[in-house]
Amino acid sequence: MLMRFLVPALAVAMVLSAAAQRQRDVLVYGCTSGAVTAAIQAKGMGKSVVMVCPETHLGGLSREFYHRAWQRYDNVAAWTWQKREEFGNEGQGTPAAHPT
C-alpha cells in the first residue's frame, strides 16, 4: 500500500527536480487516454508538456484492444455467424478506412 503512494510521489519529485533545470508550462500526471488527450491539447495550444506516468502502459488500453480485435477478425476462422465477404466495407454509411 505504501508503494502505491511512494512511487507516484517519487516520480513527481524527479520531474520537479528536472523542471528546476528546464521550465515547462503543463505537468500531466497519469497515463489514461484522458491524460494523453490533455497533453496533446496543451501541446496544440503551444504549451510545453511533461507527462508523469506511474503505469506500464501509456494512453489506456484502447489501442491494444482495437489491435487485438483486428487480429481476431482478420482470421477467417473467427467469422462464425457471418462470412467476412458478406460483412461489407462500410461503417455507419461511410466506406471503411482500409478496404478488404
C-alpha positions as CSV (number, residue, x, y, z in Angstrom):
1,M,0.0,0.0,0.0
2,L,2.8,2.4,0.8
3,M,4.4,1.7,-2.6
4,R,1.2,2.8,-4.3
5,F,1.8,6.3,-2.9
6,L,5.5,6.3,-2.8
7,V,6.2,5.6,-6.4
8,P,4.0,8.5,-7.8
9,A,5.4,10.9,-5.2
10,L,8.9,9.9,-6.2
11,A,8.1,10.3,-9.9
12,V,6.7,13.8,-9.3
13,A,9.7,14.7,-7.2
14,M,12.0,13.6,-10.0
15,V,10.1,15.6,-12.6
16,L,10.0,18.7,-10.4
17,S,13.8,18.3,-9.9
18,A,14.3,18.1,-13.6
19,A,11.9,21.0,-14.0
20,A,14.2,23.2,-11.9
21,Q,16.6,23.0,-14.8
22,R,14.1,23.1,-17.6
23,Q,10.8,25.0,-17.3
24,R,7.5,23.5,-18.6
25,D,4.1,25.0,-18.9
26,V,2.0,21.9,-18.1
27,L,2.5,18.8,-15.9
28,V,0.1,16.0,-16.7
29,Y,0.1,13.2,-14.1
30,G,-1.4,10.0,-15.4
31,C,-1.4,7.5,-18.3
32,T,-5.1,7.3,-19.2
33,S,-6.3,8.3,-22.6
34,G,-7.7,11.4,-21.0
35,A,-4.2,12.3,-19.7
36,V,-2.7,11.8,-23.2
37,T,-5.5,13.9,-24.7
38,A,-4.8,16.7,-22.2
39,A,-1.1,16.6,-23.0
40,I,-1.9,16.7,-26.8
41,Q,-4.4,19.6,-26.3
42,A,-1.9,21.6,-24.3
43,K,0.8,21.0,-26.9
44,G,-1.6,22.0,-29.6
45,M,-2.1,25.3,-27.7
46,G,1.6,26.0,-27.9
47,K,2.4,24.9,-24.3
48,S,5.4,22.7,-23.3
49,V,4.3,19.5,-21.6
50,V,5.8,16.9,-19.2
51,M,3.9,13.7,-18.5
52,V,4.4,11.6,-15.4
53,C,3.2,8.1,-15.9
54,P,3.4,5.6,-13.0
55,E,1.9,2.8,-15.0
56,T,3.4,0.5,-17.6
57,H,1.0,1.5,-20.4
58,L,0.7,4.9,-21.8
59,G,-2.7,6.1,-23.2
60,G,-5.0,3.5,-21.7
61,L,-5.9,0.2,-23.4
62,S,-7.9,1.3,-26.4
63,R,-5.1,0.9,-29.0
64,E,-4.3,-2.6,-27.6
65,F,-8.0,-3.5,-27.6
66,Y,-8.6,-2.4,-31.2
67,H,-5.4,-4.1,-32.4
68,R,-6.4,-7.4,-30.8
69,A,-10.0,-7.1,-32.2
70,W,-8.4,-6.5,-35.7
71,Q,-6.1,-9.5,-35.2
72,R,-9.0,-11.7,-34.2
73,Y,-11.3,-10.8,-37.1
74,D,-8.5,-10.7,-39.6
75,N,-8.6,-14.5,-39.2
76,V,-11.3,-16.1,-41.4
77,A,-12.0,-18.8,-38.8
78,A,-13.3,-16.1,-36.4
79,W,-16.3,-15.4,-38.7
80,T,-18.8,-18.0,-37.3
81,W,-22.1,-16.1,-37.7
82,Q,-21.4,-14.3,-41.0
83,K,-18.9,-14.7,-43.8
84,R,-16.3,-12.0,-43.9
85,E,-17.1,-11.2,-47.5
86,E,-20.8,-10.5,-46.6
87,F,-19.9,-8.1,-43.9
88,G,-19.4,-5.1,-46.2
89,N,-16.9,-2.4,-46.3
90,E,-18.6,0.5,-44.5
91,G,-19.3,1.7,-41.1
92,Q,-22.3,3.9,-40.3
93,G,-22.9,4.6,-44.0
94,T,-19.3,5.6,-44.9
95,P,-16.6,3.5,-46.6
96,A,-14.1,1.8,-44.3
97,A,-10.6,3.2,-43.9
98,H,-8.9,0.0,-45.0
99,P,-10.7,-1.8,-47.9
100,T,-10.8,-5.6,-47.6
